[in-house]
Amino acid sequence: MAKAPVLTPQAVDFPRWYQDLINKAELADNGPVRGTMVIRPYGYSLWERMQQDMDARIKSAGAQNAYFPLFIPQSYLTREAEHVEGFAPELAVVTHGGGKELEEPVVVRPTSETIINEYFSKWVQSYRDLPLLINQWANVVRWEMRPRIFLRTTEFLWQEGHTAHATYEDARDYADMIHREVYGDFMVNYLGIDVVLGRKTVRERFAGAINTLTLEGMMGDGKALQMGTSHELGTNFAKAFNTSYLSGEGKQELVWQTSWGVSTRMVGGLIMSHGDDSGLRVPPRMAPVQVVVLAIKGDDTVIAKVREIGERLKAAGIRVQVDDRTDTPFGRRAVDWELKGIPVRVEVGPRDLENGTAMLARRIPGGKEPVSIDALDALIPQILEEDQATLLRESRERRESRTVDVATIEEAAEAAATGWGRIPWADLGPEGEAKLAEQGVSVRCLVAEDGSVPDGYDVPGTVAIVARAY
């Protein structure tokens, strides 16, 4: 009798496959309140690796970490009209505390532009105080009607950067730098996802921004996922909170601002970009465990050898875990590590020791081969880099093969059924965008003909990327 697959195949039911994988790979559980999630240790280790690398990049961009309160006076949000209107349906509002009604309701942080501006207006006095570059790692709450773990949850984890600059040009350039050099490089060269960098339409941009830059990734089912955004806020929040500075010429001027963020949604993007019917495939550069060394049987000599191999690989700078739990069947352990997407397994048994070899199993391209134990230190770093490149290449090839050029709204909607469509923005426009939205298809971003980010919304040759999205 054939063994039932551990996961629902992607081709049969992609959403079910996604949920199966989150459960079987022990990434997360649903929380007790609808839309919340409990991130399990392995799932959190993926987020930690993302967080660590991203934090270093943000600090290299000049920003410093700070922390602002979870509770925000409701009156703060009402100061910027477009902002409060955009977030109103998602707000969680506290009206009682300590057993009595509050004098003013407080909002549970959906994003921090308003409260941070309250303090920027105190901290910024002179042009000498600029630029002010702040980042915080925090949780936020947005009441989600259609929750899905990691992708859309009522509470999620993220970083949000907020900056104040003396000029429009400085703010614009900083938002662009975060978009390309921090987020873009991270997603392409660390997560191995070949994202498209573009400009959001007016309909899709952040509430209260004058421009939103986005990074869109194609998932395994052809849908789009917004992986991160960087916003130019202009002087909208500065006007609302009187965030101003004394210029070198002695004039009082409003600051120009940016905000930008990525979240635990990236874990969902990682799963849906690289996962297959056997489970996760984790990019080696970000994998919490790059290599697991497994003892096949409970032989003392074998166990001693796998521990020795583990120490040697750690000394070579590889993130390693030794699995000598020989009281658990080897097949079950191998499947568990495969589900978790560990890039390389080194399997050692008594026969292998006799031959001075180990069985090397590669998760990303698949396949097994015997290799000399003495060669592992030199071989594995090379394999890890090859496999990192493989994931990026596969991501790029999927996006290119499933993106088609179209000329009409009907063709755009048809393309979005299986992948992405590219249509001249001049032929689509806001009216066509609204018609596509009625069919559940959105303009993910605008790009120039050469794939770069256009300087504006009506630049000749601008192309709209349309897709169904998570």
Stockholm file with secondary structure:
# STOCKHOLM 1.0

chainA/1-470         MAKAPVLTPQAVDFPRWYQDLINKAELADNGPVRGTMVIRPYGYSLWERMQQDMDARIKSAGAQNAYFPLFIPQSYLTREAEHVEGFAPELAVVTHGGGKELEEPVVVRPTSETIINEYFSKWVQSYRDLPLLINQWANVVRWEMRPRIFLRTTEFLWQEGHTAHATYEDARDYADMIHREVYGDFMVNYLGIDVVLGRKTVRERFAGAINTLTLEGMMGDGKALQMGTSHELGTNFAKAFNTSYLSGEGKQELVWQTSWGVSTRMVGGLIMSHGDDSGLRVPPRMAPVQVVVLAIKGDDTVIAKVREIGERLKAAGIRVQVDDRTDTPFGRRAVDWELKGIPVRVEVGPRDLENGTAMLARRIPGGKEPVSIDALDALIPQILEEDQATLLRESRERRESRTVDVATIEEAAEAAATGWGRIPWADLGPEGEAKLAEQGVSVRCLVAEDGSVPDGYDVPGTVAIVARAY
#=GR chainA/1-470 SS CCCCCSSCCTTTCHHHHHHHHHHHTTCEEECSSTTCEEECHHHHHHHHHHHHHHHHHHHHTTCEECCCCSEEEHHHHTTSHHHHHHHGGGCCEEEEETTEEEEEEEEECSCCHHHHHHHHHHHCCBGGGCSEEEEEEEEEECCCSSCBTTTBCSEEEEEEEEEEESSHHHHHHHHHHIIIIIIIHHHHHTSCCCCEEEECCTTTSCTTCSEEEEEEEECTTSCEEEEEEEEEEETHHHHHHTCEEECTTSCEEECEEEEEEEETHHHHHHHHHHCBTTBCCCCTTTCSCSEEEEESSCCHHHHHHHHHHHHHHHHTTCCEEEECCTTSCHHHHHHHHHHHTCSEEEEECHHHHHHTEEEEEETTTCCEEEEEGGGHHHHHHHHHHHHHHHHHHHHHHHHHHTEEECCSHHHHHHHTTTSEEEEEHHHHHHHHHHHHHHTTCEEEEEECTTSSCCSSSSCTTCEEEEECBC
#=GC SS_cons         CCCCCSSCCTTTCHHHHHHHHHHHTTCEEECSSTTCEEECHHHHHHHHHHHHHHHHHHHHTTCEECCCCSEEEHHHHTTSHHHHHHHGGGCCEEEEETTEEEEEEEEECSCCHHHHHHHHHHHCCBGGGCSEEEEEEEEEECCCSSCBTTTBCSEEEEEEEEEEESSHHHHHHHHHHIIIIIIIHHHHHTSCCCCEEEECCTTTSCTTCSEEEEEEEECTTSCEEEEEEEEEEETHHHHHHTCEEECTTSCEEECEEEEEEEETHHHHHHHHHHCBTTBCCCCTTTCSCSEEEEESSCCHHHHHHHHHHHHHHHHTTCCEEEECCTTSCHHHHHHHHHHHTCSEEEEECHHHHHHTEEEEEETTTCCEEEEEGGGHHHHHHHHHHHHHHHHHHHHHHHHHHTEEECCSHHHHHHHTTTSEEEEEHHHHHHHHHHHHHHTTCEEEEEECTTSSCCSSSSCTTCEEEEECBC
//
